[in-house]
Amino acid sequence: MEKIRNIALLGSTGSIGTQTIDIIKEYPDKFAAWLLVANTHADALIAQAREMRPKHVVIADERYYDQARAALADTEVQVHTGADAITALVTDPDIDTVVTAMVGYSGLAPTIAAIQAGKRIALANKETLVVAGELITRLLQTSPSRLYPVDSEHGAFYQCLVGERREDVEKLLLTASGGPFRTTPKEQLRNMKAADALHHPNWSMGAKITIDSATMMNKGFEMIEAKWLFGVEADDIEIVVHPQSIVHSMVQFCDGSVKAQLGLPDMHLPIRYALGLPTERLRSNCRRMTIADYASLTFEQPDRDKFPLIDTAYRAAATGGNAPCVMNAANEIAVAAFLHDEIAFTEISEIINETMQRVAFVKTPSYDDYVASNAEARALAQSFIPRRP
């Protein structure tokens, strides 16, 4: 009988986290939730713990620790709090797979710990590779740990590359839906509010990533993530807008042929695929895509004038060092401000670019350099946000 894999799910109450729990429940003979981690959503974490009965839960925000501990006192679930607890628990020898679905920079430290412990990692936290791709790549060279992408686009690249020689790859074609403002005139973007941006046409995602989709910063992040995952240069990754979100990405080879991976816009598919790797493709009764439903698939170039953060991301990738880390930190601050109606939509890119110009460049950053750059960029970006009365 195949051994059940114990899963550490970091970010269990978010969009990727809840869908990962769906997969764990779908295959009780293959997976078990061993650790569940949430930031502030204590009620949701408590409900998940009572249903899934993990060995441990972590509520990262210490303000909610007493609530979680009291609510789970009649169970055998052990309750912890704080970022250090997450980093310590992911190294436990009982854990087979770490699913990193935390949002933003917070996923970096536990991912590093999991790599150092030799864990199998299903990576949904793209910011880990955006912030510290060079460091992560270096750590993987001396660890038995493997990264398996959960993003639909990177899962598509992975599938297209199976059986292919990397030296035959000419270009990665990274598809994008175009987000909620794909057809919105540029002059109207400044007046868009968070409520407008949160209505994504195809995907159901958390607030932060939905705003990143609206600015197309998310595609910039995914470009940098692909650079590190698949060992290609940023200039060999082309962003292509595909409004139907059926082609999840494509690979062009040296003979001119192109492979594409297609599927419905449902994150259960790439999560299921990542959890099944490297041994099997998990069977499912999920709804199938039919050609009749998607007889017309269209592609177009992104409007880089309307979405300037695409070029910002390419510049950060070309600059290297701590530049992507600074970009990510400024983006997290600016997106949070926009979600609270503190800045205009177009000010997100302005704050990011201004921050990147002012933070000192570090060519070959250590982990401590990343920590310092992240802190400096956040403080600087925050200083650009006007104080409201």
C-alpha angles and dihedrals in degrees: 000000000000115000114250111244115233110223127209105202113197109194096021097167097052128088096273091039096054091046090050089055087053088057093047089053091046091059108034090159091059109033140035130185106241100165130020121190129190133168109216106337095101097159092054092045091050091051091049092048093051090051102039099032098212119186092240140018128189124202100195096201106074092209089076099043097097091049093051094044093050094046092052098039092108092056134068091243111123113223123211137171139206137044093275091060091056093050092048097046097050089066094059111128092229091066117093102175132025115203106200105202098146115128121249132331092347090080095063102079097046091045090054090049091050091050092049088051091051096244127164104246128204099198118211094147101088092178090073091069094035092056101037110007094142092052093045091049091051092049092050091056090068099035134075086224118119129202118219115187120236098184108104092233095051092042086055092052090048092053093045091052097051107119094008129115112242091221088063092060112106103172142356114223107208112198125214130187090220091238129241094310100050092117098028112114113249093238090060096053096085090063096050115115131206091261089058094048095048093066100090112187098222116008134061106218142149120281098257097050091043090058089046087055091050092054091037088234085125090066090050089053091047091050091055091044090052091049091061099035096052104026099242132134119256090241088061092059115083123193113220124185112228108174097195094059091216098116101062095191142319140222123215117206134207093262091057096254121132129210120202132188116214134191144132117289093260120127091209087078099059092037090053091047093050093048091050094052136140098015109034150004104239116234117235142178092219120140113282126229114241126201089224090063093047104032092142121053119176135194133193141168117266117250099246092183092057093041104038094169089079089068091040089059093048090051091050091050091049092047093048122176112084095336096101089046091054091046092052094047093050091047093054091052094044094047091050089051092050092049088055092048091245096126138024120259093250091052090069092075092040092055092047095050093044091051092049091053093053107041114091114256119241112193100196107021125194121212089267089052090054090050092050094045091049092051094045093048093048093051092047094047090049090054089061093058111094117239111243120217 
